[in-house]
Amino acid sequence: MTIQKAQATAPKRSLPPLMQLSEAAAERLKVLYQSDHTGKTLRIYISTKGCSGMKYEMEFVEKPSENDEIVTDKGMTILVDRQATLFLIGTVMDYQEDDLSSGFVFNNPNEKSRCGCGESFHV
């Protein structure tokens, strides 16, 4: 009977991108970056709010902080707070419009649940 040792280092799996942008989100960001927010970049972070515990937050900033990850997709750049990265891995940011509202939405595969109003989530 022969027993072989496992390889000392297993092959590494590729990680999903931190975040991606849908075509609609990239187009909306392009419009925003070329108008009222020229020279600024959208920064995404997570705060502890809402009935489910976490909430997506966004703000336009003049420059990245030392705690920001720079994400570029479809020619657009966004910043992600490093503390939010574990909660956002694999997330796709979309932009949706309907008769009564419009805005960015997050399709996050890490979410376990959302509150009834849709403002906060749980991982």
N, C-alpha and C positions, 0 to 999 in steps of 0.2 A: 504494500500500500504506500503510495507516494502522496505526500502533502506538500503543496506548493504555497509559498508565502505570497500574500497579496502584495501588489506593487506598493512601494513606499509612498508614492504620491499618486492619488487618483486623478484622472483627467478632470480639469476644471470645466464646469458648465458655464455657458455664457449667461450673463445676467440680462434680464429685460431692461430696456432703457428706463431711466429714471422717470421721465415723462415724455409724452408725445403730444403733438397738436393735430387736431382734425383739420381738414382743408378749410372748413368754415371758421375755425378758431384762428388759423394762420391769416386768413383774409381779413378778419375783424381786427386782429392785432396790427396788421399792416396799415389799415385805415387809422387806427388810434395813434400809432407811432408817427404817422405823417401829418397828424392834425394837432389836437390840443396837447398831446404828450410827446412832441418832438424832443429828442435828446434824452428821453427817459426810457426805463425798461420796467416791464411788469414783474413784480416780485410776489411769489406765492409762499404763504406760510400757513401753519395750522395753529389755531388758538384753542384753549380749553374753554368752550362755551356750549350753550345749548343743552337740551335734555338728553342727548346721546353722548355728550362729552367732548367732541371735537368739531371744529368748524373750519372750513376753507376760508382763508382771508387773502386779499389781494390789495396791492398798492403800487403806484408808480414811483420809482425812485430815480435819482440822478445818476447813481453809480452803485455797483455791487458792494456789499459789505464783505468782510473777510469770512463771514459764515455762510455765504451764498454759493450754491452750485450754479454754474452757467449751463443752461440747456438750449441747444439750437436745433430746431426742426423745421423743415419746410421753409428755410430761409429766415425764420423769425427766432429771436432770442428771448428767453424768459429766465428769471432767477428763481431758485428754489432754496428756501432756508434749509441749511444742512440738518437742523433738528427735525425737519419734516420729511426727510428723504425716506426713512424706513416705512412711513405711512403711505408714501406716494409712489413707490416703485411699481412701474407698469401702468400708471394712470394715463388716460387720454383726456386731454382738455378739449372740450367741444364748445361751439357757440350755437345757440338755438334761438330762434325767433318764432313767436306765434302771435295771435291777435292781441293778446293782453300783456305779453312780457317778452323780454329778450335778455340774454346774458350768457356768461360762460358757465358751463356745467362740467363736472368732473366724473368720468366713468372710471372708478377706482376698483380694481379687482380685489383689493385688500379689505374693503368695507364688509362688515358683518351685518350691519343694520343701519337704518336711518330713522330719525324721529319723524313723527307724523307730519310736521310742517315742512320737512325736507331741508331744514337749515343746518342740522348737525348730523354727525355720523359716529359710528363706533367701529373700531378695528379689532 
